[in-house]
């Protein structure tokens, strides 16, 4: 993303404007049309490289393979390799360099324990994520150094991929069924819609048909144009005494934002949960109270009048919903196949999008993933047209896969040679470039011996930094590895506990004094209005009663302090404050810096939201320009929506304006700018629970003092500050158009608990642009 100083106060470039739709959905058509595909397709002026991670899950976790996807795409672009499945890199052709900085020995614990010392990482790097525990060669994992394979050597479960540019397979485009139906030129959105006759042929529910008497029509009074918003839809079903019935529905808007994901309790007795397909079990469905009529009502409220539903075998989904909608794109029919057969969604996802879905190691299908995949397939068809798809020779690839699955010898195997696991080194070699690897001589790995790698071995970290500032601008792709002294395992465990306690104390407030006859129920309601409360304790140690309130989120505690401190409650002026311990002494500074964290700059926190909040927000979404995502946390036990949410906007200004509206008299919500970055929230959930009575003094454990003395090092806090400055020097030496990643791999540990914490590590991504 662009630096903060460059994103603010800048006059936007003039370009061709497109007519805006009524914005009826959070993170829907605006996200896709303003940030994704149409940025590349419609705006004529040269663009800067830009990174978006809207699709990144709430856990902020990606695999080593997904990281490798981004690196390869950054090197070659979309003409040679599939796009990354978890993020969007716009205008890759304007990217000049890729730099990966590895701080070997530094972990997620370092980052959060010394959060204030890493000013650059928290302020300049907007995208932060986690990787799984690395193998013995972490570097090989992230650049994809794996064994090459060709299609003839793949196992029976082969998942096809795009033919290489060197493939000599002859394709007669005029005979391709897609070209026969749509022609070779790009088609409009309206051309992709199923006609009424086609819907009748393929058994879609239609008004007036005898088997659809009790079906609910979705409002469809709007006229369909090429700018009508698309929504991916997928449903999971179970088998009941009355046949197939709905158990889950997922609705995904353009841009990949999931706007509806609901479990549904069937009306009739379930005889088979179809778990292997749906992933739904009795345990999952038992606490669910949502019924089909509730889903129908919600779907009607969510979809605008000119919505186009996209799905794979969408007739089955609409019948499960018992709903009728005339504007549909069915990807199983859009990607036409010979003799009336249909391509599987899994096959199209791999071949067209380069995505692996419905993996055998997963527990059933993911409805959201399938809905998003169908939507992306429709968008790909609209963007590239029938000719581009016909050139892929889908029928040959599918036939090849089917033959292998049947245990037969595929025909023309030698003609379809493919490298499914191309490494970054091979990508660089294909464009005549080398990888630069800077490291200490003692830390050289197998990559150093690769013929396409220019390795510079240094005697110290200081020399690595000096060489990097000179050499990195000269190479397209660079890896800079520093080696740091890790925390001892016992120290890491103690510091993790202290971090958990510190966060708990920061999320706790004391309020009082109150009269002895105070209304406790009313006070509970008052403090719960600021956020989810974990516990409320009446403290009688003081002359007059006080309340100790522990919040689930930091924003709730901070909002209670800002709203009630010094105010009159039940006729008494009360004070609301955090417990004062050595862990909360710098709390005010930390809260201020958290608010300035790059992930929080465009995010607001709201408390008091109801179950109908999403619907109200959609109905008045034109008030909230720049809205990217709505995050509605759910209770992990019962699946119910909690009474708070986060709204993420493109800019701080958009977020600030929305906060003013939502906390005004019409909405009557309580809120403030967010304090908890998603990466931090995920990390805290992974720590083991710790507790102590708030206010107790914590003596620095002797083991920390002994460890520092034994290592004969500066205090880790000072070391973190120094490394923050060194990273800053390297960062500021990078040229414009550089994709920069900072990786903190952690350390190996013999302690199982510590090992788990050290190996779930934060990574940060930054894209430097003018």
N, C-alpha and C positions, 0 to 999 in steps of 0.2 A: 504494500500500500504506500501511498505517497506520504512524505514527511508532514508532520502537523503544520509546520510553518508554511508549507507550500499549499496545503489543502484549504487553508483559511484565507479569507480576504483576497481571493483571486477571481478575476473575471472569467467566467466560463467561455470556452471557445464557441464561436458561432458555427452552426452546422445546420443541415437540413432537419427541420422539425417534422415529427410524425404526429398524427392526430392521436391524442390520449383517450383511452377508454375511461368510462366511469370506473374508478378504482374500488372494486367491490370485494377485494380479498387481500388480507395481510400477506405481504411477501409474494403476491401472485403475479399477475401480468406485468406489473411495474418492475419487479425484480428481473424477470426474464427479458422483457423488452428493453429496459433501460440499461441493464448491466451485462447481459449475456449475449445471446446470439445476435441481436440487432445492433449491438455496439460494433460488431465486426462487419455486419452486412450492410447497414444502411448509412452510417455516418461517413461522409466522404473524406474528411481530413485525417491525416496521419495521427495515430493514437500511440500512447505510451503503454508499455507493458504493465499489466495490472493483475493482481492476484485476488481471488475471492474464495472463501472457505465456508460459504453458507451451508453447503451440504454436509459439513463436518458434524458428526454426532455430538450429543450433549456430553458424552464421556471424553470428547476431544482425543480419541484414540485412533491411530491408523497403524497399518502393518508396515514392515520393512519394504514389502513389495509395492505398496501404495506410494511410499516415499520415492522409491525407484521410478515409478510411473511418472511422477512429477519431474524428476531430474532428466529422464530420457526425453520427455516432451519438451522440456526447456531447451534441450540441445537440438532436437530434430524438427519439432513442430508437428502439426496435425497431418501433414502430407505423408509422413513416414511411420508414425507410431500412434496408437490410440490415445485419446485424451485421458488425463487422470480421472479416476472415478470419484474422487472425494473432494476435488476442488476445481476451480476454473482459472486458467492462466490465459488472459486475454492478450492479443497482439504479441504473440511469442516472437514474431519476426522483428520486433523492436527491442528484443532482449539482447544485450551485448555480452554479459558474463554471468557465470554461475559460480558462487563461492560457498563452500561448505566448511565451516569452522567447527572443529571437534575439541571440546575441553575434556580430555580424558582424565578421569578421576573425580570430576565434578558431577553432582547429581541434582535431582529435583530438590532434595533437602537443602543443598547449598543455596539454591535460588530462593526458596521461601524463608529459610532461616535468616538470610541476609538480603531480604527483599529491597530494603532501602538503599543498599550499597550497589545494586545492579540497576542503576538509573536508566542506562541505555536500553537494556533488554526489556524492561517493563514499559518504557515510554515509546521507543521507536519501533519495536517489533510487535505488530498488531496480532499476528497469527501465532498462537501457541498450541502445541499438541503433544501427545504422549505416544511412545512406541513400546512394543512388548519387550521382554527381556531379550538381549542379543545373544547370538551364538558365540562360539569361541572367536570368530572373526567378524566383529561388528561392521568393519569397513566393507567387507565383501557383501554383507547383507544389504547395505543401503545402495550400493552401486550395481547390484544384481549379477555378481560373478557366480553364475550357475552353469550347469552342464547344458550345452546346446542340444536341441532335439529337432527332428524333422517329423513331418506328419506320419510317415510310414513307421516310425518307431514309437508312436504314442500309444498309451494303453487304450483299452476299449472305451473307457469313459472320456475319450477325447472331446475337448471343447474347441470347436473350430476357431480359427483366427483369420485375419485378412491375408489374401495372397500377397507375396512379396512382389516388388516392382519387377523382379527378374523372371517372374513366372511366364512360361511360354504357352500357357493354356489358351487355346483359341476360343474366343467367345463371339458368337453371332448375336449381336445386340438386337437385331430386328426380330429375332425369334424368341427373345426373352419375354415371358408372360407379363412382366411389369411394363416393359416398353410397349407391348401390344395393347395394353389397357390404357396407359397414361401418355404414351408418346415418349420422345426422348428429351423434351424440354421440361424445365421446372414447372411445377403445377401449383395452383393456388390452394388455399385452405379449403375453400368451398368445393373444389374438385375432389378432395379426399374424403368428403362426407359420404356416408352411405345413402343411397337414394331410398325412397319408400319401398320400391320394388325389391331392392337388395335386402332391406331390413325384413321384408316379408319372406323372402327366400331363405334367409338365414335365421328365421324364427326369433327375431327381436320382438319384444312386447310392444304392441301397437294398440292405440285407442280403437274401440269398436270391435275388437276381436273377442270371441266368446271366452277364451282362456285368460283374458286380462280384465275381467269385469271389476275386480276389487283392487286393481293396480292404481297407484297414485301418480298422476302426471306431474312432472317437474315444470315449473313455470317457464315458458319459452315464447314470450311475446316479442322478444328482441329479434332484429334481423341479423342474419349471419353475414359477416364480412371477413376479409382476410386478416383483420385485426382482432377478431373475436378471441377471447381468452380460452386457452386449453386447460383441461384438468384431467390428470391421470387418475383412474379409478380401478381398484381391485378389491375383491371380496373373497373371504374364506367361508366355506360352508361345512356343515356336519350332516349326518344322516339321522333323521328323526322318524317317528312312526308315520308321519305324513309325507315323507320324502326329504329332499335337501332343503335346509334352512340356513339362514345367515348366522355366522358367529363372529365375524370381524369385517369391518370396512375401513379402507384407507383411501383418502383423497389427497392428491398432491397437485399443487399449483405450478404454473410456469416459474422456473427458477429452482425447483426442487423442494420448495417449502411444503411440508406435510401440514395441511390445515384441518385434517380430520382423521383420527385413528381411534376407532371405538370397538370394544368388544360388545357382543349382543347376545342376550339370552333368548334362545328359541322358545316359541310358545308351546311346542309339543315335546314329548319325551324323546330324549336323545338315545339312539340305539348304536351309533358309531360316531366317534368324534373326528374320524379321518385324520388323526394326529400326524401321520407321516406326511400328509400334504399340507394341512392347515397349521400344524404346530400347536393346536388348541387341545387342552386336556381338561378333565373334569375339575381338577384343582384350580386351573386358571379361570374357568367359567363360573365356578360356584358363587363367588361374592358379587358377580355382575348383576346389576338390576336393570340395565338399559335394554329396552325392547325395540322391536322393529319399527313401531310407530314413532318412537323417539328419534331414531336415526333418520327416518323419512322426513320428519319435521325439521331436523337440523340441516339435512342436505338441501331441502327447499330454501331454507334461509341463507345458506352459504352461497349457492350458485346464482350468478347474475342471469338476467333473461336471455343473454346471447351466449351462454356458456356452451362449449363443445366438450363432450366427454370422450376421453381416449382410454382404451383398454385393449387387452388381448383376449379374444373370445368374450367380448363385452356383453353379448346376449345373455350369457349365464349369470353375469354379475347383476344385470338389471332385473332378471327374473328372481334372483335371490332377494333383491331389494324390494321386489314387487312395485317397481316404478317404471314410468314411461318417459323417454326423452327422445325427441326427433333428431337431434344434432349429435351424431356420433362418428368417431373414427376408430375402426377396429384394426389394430396392427396385424392381426392374423390374416386379414383380408387385404390390407393395404399393401403388404409385401406379398404380392400374388405368387402362387406356386403352380406348377403344372398339374393337370388332371384333378383340380379341385382340392388338392391336399394343402396343408397349412404348415408353416414353419413353427417350431416351438419357440416360446419366448426366450428360453435359456440360450438356444442356438443363435437367435438374432442379436441378443445382448452381447454375446462374445464376438460374433463376426462383425457386426455393425459398430458397436460401441466399445468393444474391447473390455467388456465387464464380465466378471464371473458372478452369476447369481444362482440361487437355488442349489448351493453347494451341498454335496452329500453329507458333509460333516455337520451341517446345521440341522436344527430340530424343526423340520417342516419349512414351508415357504414363508417369506416375509412379505406381507401384503403391501406394505409401504414401498419396499424395494421393487416389487413387481409393478406397482402403479407408476412409480418414478421411471422405471425402465420403459414401459409402454409409451409414456409421455415423451421421453427422449428419442425413442424410435420415430415417433410421428414428427418431432421437430427436425430430426436428421433428414427425413424424407422431404420435408418442405424446404429445407435449406439447400440440399445438394441435388435433388431431382432424381427421376427414374433412371437416367443414363448412368449416373455415378453408381447407383446401386446395382444396375445390370452388369456393370464392369466387374463387380465382385464375384460374379458367377456363383450365386448362392446355391443353385440347384446342384452344381458339381460338388461343392463343399458338403452339402447336406447328404448327398448320395454317398460320398466318401465316408462320412461319419456313420451312416446307417449300415454300410457294409462292414465296417470295422466292429460296430456294436454287435453284428450278427456273427462275428468270428470269421468273415470271409476276407479274401485278399482284395484290397481296394485297387481300382484301375487307375493307371497313369499316376501312380504315387510319385514317381521321380519328377513329374512335371509340377508338383505342388510343394516343393521343398520350402520349409518355413523355419524360422528361428523364433520359437515362442518365448525364449528367455534371454533375449538380447541384453547385454550389459551396457552400462554407460560408456565403458571403454570402447565397445564395438560401435556404439552410436557415434562417438567422437571420431573413430577411425573411418567411418563411412563418409564423413564430411572433411576428412583430411586434417583433423585436429588431434592434439595430444592432451592428456590430463596432467596437470601439475600437482605433485604431491610433496608438501613441505612437512617435515617431521623431525623429531630428534633422532639421532643415529641409533640410539638404544631402542627406539619404538617402531622401527621399520617393520612392515608387514609384507605379506605375499604380493600385494599390489605393487610394491616397489620394483619387483622383477619383471613386471609386464612391459612388453616392447612398446606399447603405446602410452607409457607413463613416464613423464619426466620427473624424476625424484631428486629432491635436494635435501640431503641429510645434514642436520645442524647439531652443534654440541650442546645447545641450551635453548630454553623457551625464548629467551631474549633474542637470540639469533634467528629463531623461526619467525618472530614478529618482524624483525628488520628485513629479512629476506622477503617475507610476504608482502610488505608494503611496496617493494620494488618489482617483484616478479608477477604477482597476481594480476595486475592490469594487462599483462602481455598474453594471458592465456584465456581461452573461452571457458574452461572449466578447471577449477582449482579446489583442492582439499588441503586445508591448513590444520594440522593437528598439534595441540599443546598437551603436555603431560603434567598433571598436578598431583600433589600428595593427597591421597584420599583421607577422609575421616576414618579413624579406627572404628570397628564394628560396634563396640560398646558405647562410644561417643555418639555415633549415628542414632542408636536406639534411644539414648537419653534425650538427644535434641529433638527427635520426632515426638516424644512424649511432651516435651516442653512446648513445642509448636501447637499441639492439640489443646493443651491447657490454655495457652495464650489466646487461641481463637475462641475457646469457650468463654474466657473471662471478658474478651472484647465484645462478645454477643450477650453479655449479662449486664443488667442495670439494677441499681437500688433506687427505690422511689419512696419518698416520705418527707416529713412525718404525716401520718393520718390519725384521725380521731379514733378512740377505742370503739366507737359505735359505727365505724365506716361500713359502707355497703360493699362487701368483698365481691359479690357477683357483678355489680356495676363496674368495679375497678378492673376485674378480669376482662370484661368486655372492652373496656377502654384500652387496655394495653394490648389485647389481641387485635385491635383495629390497626395496629402498626405492622403486624406480621405474625407468622406462626410461632406460638409459644410452646416451648418444651416443658417448662415447669414454672409455677408461681409459689413462692414460699413466704409465709408471714414471719417476719423477724421481730422478736419481742425483747431482744437484748437492750435496745435503746429505751429511753423514757416513754416515747410514743411509738406506736407500731410503724414498721417500714415493710415494704414488699421487695422481694428479690425475684426478678423476672429473667429467665433465661430464654433467649430467642433462638430459633432455628437458623436464621440468617442474620448476618451482621447488619444489613440494611434496616431490619426491624428495630434493633437496639438503637441504632443511630437516629432513626426517625422518632423514636420515643423520647430520646434526649432532646432533640431539636424542637419537638412540639410541646413537651410538657415541662421541661426544666424552668422553674420560676413561675409557673402558672398556678391559678387557683383551681383546686380540685376538692369538691365537697366543702367549700368554704375555707380551705387551708392552702397556704402557699407552699408548694412542695418542691423538693430538689430531686432531679433525676440524674444519676451519674453512674459511671462504671466503678467497679471495685478498684482500689488503688493498690497495685502490687508492682514489683520490679518488671513484670512482664507487660504491664499496661502503661508504664510511665511515658512511652513514646506513642501512645495510642492516637492522639490527635494528629500527629505528623503522619502516622501510618494510614489513617483514614483519608487524609488529604491526598496522599500519594496513590492510594488505591483508586480514588475517584479519578485521578489523572492517568491511570493505567490505560494503555492504548486500546485494550479490549472493552473498557468501560466508557470511553469518551462519547459514544453514541448510543448508550444503553440506559434505560430508566427502569426503576423498580416501582411496582404498584401493589398496594395492599387493599384488601376489601373487595376483590373481584368476585363476581358471582358466576354461576355456571352459564349464564346467558351473556357474559361479558364479550366473548368472542363474536357472537352474533351482532351485538350492538356496535362493536368496533367495525365490523364489516359493513354494516349499514351506513356508517358515517366515516368510512375510510378516506374519503376525499379530504377530510380535515388533517390527515396525518401523512403528509407527503414525505417520501424517502423512507417509509417503513420497510425494513428488510425481513424481520422475523418476529414472531410472537412465541415466547417460551412459557408454556403453562405447566409447571411441575405437577406431578401426580403422586399420590401416596403409594408407596411401593407395596403396601399390604393389601389395600382394598381397591387400588386403581382409581380412586376418586380424585378429581381436580382439587388442588389446594387453593387457598383464598388469596394467593399472591401470584404475580407473574413478572416477566421481564419483556420489555419491548426494545428491539434493536433497530436503530436508524442509521442511515448513511453518514450523517454528519451530526456533530454536537448541537448545531443550531436547530436542526429538525427535531432532535430529541428534547431540547429545552422548550421549544414551542409546544410540543405534544404534552409535556409534563404540565405546563400551565393550563392547558385545556382539560386534561384528565383529572386534575386536582381542583378544578373550578366547580361552580355551583351546579352545573348540569350533570356532571359525572359523580361528584362527591366521593372520590377516591383519595387515598393518602399515598404519597409517593415521594421519591427523590431520585437523584442520579445514582446509578448502580455502584456498588463497592466491591462486589465479589466477582472477579473474572471467572469465566466458566472453567478454565484450566485449574484455578485454585480450588474451586468448589469440588471438582472431581477428585483432586488430590486429597483433600481433607476427608472426603467420604471413605477413601481407601485406608486411612490411618486407623490403628486399633483404638478403641474408645479409652479415654483417660478421664479421670475426674478427681477433683479435690475441692474442698470447701472454698468458695471464692474469698479472696482477701488474705489467705495464708501466705507467709513469706516463703519464697523458694530460694534455698541456698544453692549456689552453683555446685554441682556434684564434684567431689574430689577427682573422679576419673577424668573430667574434662581438664582440670588443672594439670593433672599428672600427664595426660596425653600430650598437651601442648608443650610441657617441659621436656618430656621424653623425646618428642619429635624435634625439639630445638628450633621451633618455627615461630613466626609472628602469630598473633592471635588470628584464628580463621576469619574473623570479621575484617581485620585489616587486609588479609590476603584477598578476600572477596572484593573489597574496595579497589585494591590494586589491579586485580584482573578485570574488573569492570572498566577501569581506565584503559587498560591495554586493548580490550576488545573495541573500545571507542576509537582508539587511534587507528586500528586496522579498518574499522567500519568507515571512518571518515576519509580514508585513503581510496575507497572504492569509487569507481566511476559511475556515471549515470547509466541507468538501464541494467543494473546488476541485481540478480536474485541471490540473496544472502541467507544462509541457514546456519543457525548456531545449535549444535547438538551437545547435550550433556549426558553421556552414556552411563554415569555412575560407576560403581566398582563391584567386583565379585566379593561375596562375603560368605562365611561359613555359618552365620546365623540366619536361619530360614526367614525370620520376620524381617530382619534388616535387609536381607537380600531382596525380598519382595519390594520393599520401599525404595531401595537404591536403583532397582532395575526398571521401575516405572518412572521414566524420566521426562522432563519437559524439553521440548525443542521449540525453537522460535524461527519464524520466517519473516524476512523483510525484503521488499522489492524497492530498490532505489530508483526514483524517476526524477526528471527535471521538474 
